[in-house]
């Protein structure tokens, strides 16, 4: 693919998790999360985007979210479970995206806040309609999805390169 290839990065925050006595990394989904994750998968399917790669945090709640959401997609993308997505800073998230092969046209990232919100906000140099205002007003709740488009190589992803096309939450 050439450097002027249009690409999309879709960010999915994990579904609502239980608070438990175990480690934060091992927290499972709450009942509401198990209900919302398939709805997020349906929304991903409705975008019509065929994902070439899904990067999913290694945390239990993100893996469980992805397991429920992917069942709603017509095409299951290659999935990589990535330890570095857990508790990643904005800089670490951009570095992970920069590592993506240029063979990938559409990337899905399943992760955590505040990282998912920070990344969507940072990449959005522009937005369609009131999408950015809606995202910032809601604070990127669990099961939230942001769709960002940009043109170029994954290595060129940095602040302001994209257009925020859509933002969705299951309870809006």
N, C-alpha and C positions, 0 to 999 in steps of 0.2 A: 504494500500500500504506500502511496506517496505521502509526502509531508503535508499536502493540502487535503488529506482525507478527512471528511467529517466524522467525528467520533462522539460517543456519549458515555458519560459515567453516571451511573445511577447509585445513589446512596440509600441504604435501608438500615434504619436503626432497629436493633433487636426488639422483639415484642416484650410486653410487660413481664417482669420476672418476680419470683417469690423472694422475700427476705428470709434468709435461713441462717442456721448456726454454723454452717460450713463456710468455706472460703468464698469470696466474691466471685472468683473465676468459675466456681462450680454451681452457682445459683441456677436452678431450673426455671422454666416459665411458670407463671401463675395461670390460673384458669382463664382469665381475660386474655393473656398472651397466647394461649393455645387456640383461642377463638379468633384473635386479630391476625395472627401470622398467615393463615390461609387467605384472609381478606387482602392482606398485603400482596400475597402471591397472585391473587386475581387481578389486582391493580397492575402489578408488573406485567401480567399477560395482556391486559387491555392496552398497554402502551404500544404493543406491536413490536417492541424491541427484541431482537434475537441476541441474547448475550453470548459472547464468545468465551468469557471467563468470569467466574465469581470468586472473589476473595472474601473469605469468611473468617472472622475472629475465632480463635480456638476456645473461647469461653462457652460453657454449656448453654447459656441462654441464646447466644447467636447461632450455634450449631442447631439447636432445637427449632429456632425461628426459621432457619434456612430449610431444614428437613420438612417442615410443614408448608412453607411458601413454595418451594420448588415443585411440589406435586401439582400446583395449579398452572405451571408453565407448559406450553406445547413442546418446548425443546429444553432439555436439561444441559446446561453449560458445564464445561470442565470446571471443577471446584477445587480451590486450594485453601486449606485451613492454615491461617497465618497467625502465629503467636504474636507477631509485632503489631497486629491490629488492636490487641487488648491494651487499653490505657494509652493508646498512641496520641502523641501531641499533633498539632496541625502540621508542623514541619516533618514529623515522622510519616504522617499520612501522605503528604505530597511526595516524599521520597519513595514510598511504596508504589504510588501511582506511576512515578517516573521510571520504575523498574519494569513496567508492563511492556511486553513485546509489541512492536508495531503491527504484528499480524492480528492483534486484537482490535476490533473496531468498537465493540460495545462492552464495557466493563461494569460489573455489579460489585459493590462493596457492602458487606453486611458487618456492621460494627456498632460502636457505642457513642454515647454523648459524653462529654461535649464535642468530641471529635467529628462526628457526622455533620453536626450543625456548623461547626467552625470551617470544615472543608467546603461544604456547599456555599456558605457565605463568602469564603475567600475566593473561590473559583468564579463566582458570579460577578463578572464585570458589568453585565447587564441582565435584564430579566424581562420576560413577557408579562405585560400587564402588571397586576398587583402581586405576582407570585412571590417576589422577594419580601415584600411587606407582610404577606400572610405567613411566610415561613418564620420570619423574625418575631412576629407577634405570638406565634404558637410555641416557639422555643424548641421545635423539632421533637415532638413527643414519641414515645415508643411506637414502633411499627410505622413511623413516618418514612416517606419516600421523597427524595429530591432527584430530579432529572436535569443534568447539565450537559450541554453540547459545546464542543469546541472543534477547531480545525487545527491539525498539525500532529506532531509526534507526541507520544506519551512523555518523552523526555522533556518536552517543552511546556508541560503543565506547570503553571505557577499562578500566583494571585491574579485575578481579573481576566483570565484567558477565555472564560466560558460565558454562556448564556443560560440562566436558570429558566428551563422550559416549563417545569411543572413541580408542584409540591402537593403531597397528599397525606392525609392522616385518616385513620379508620373512624375517628369520632368527630369529624368536622362537618 
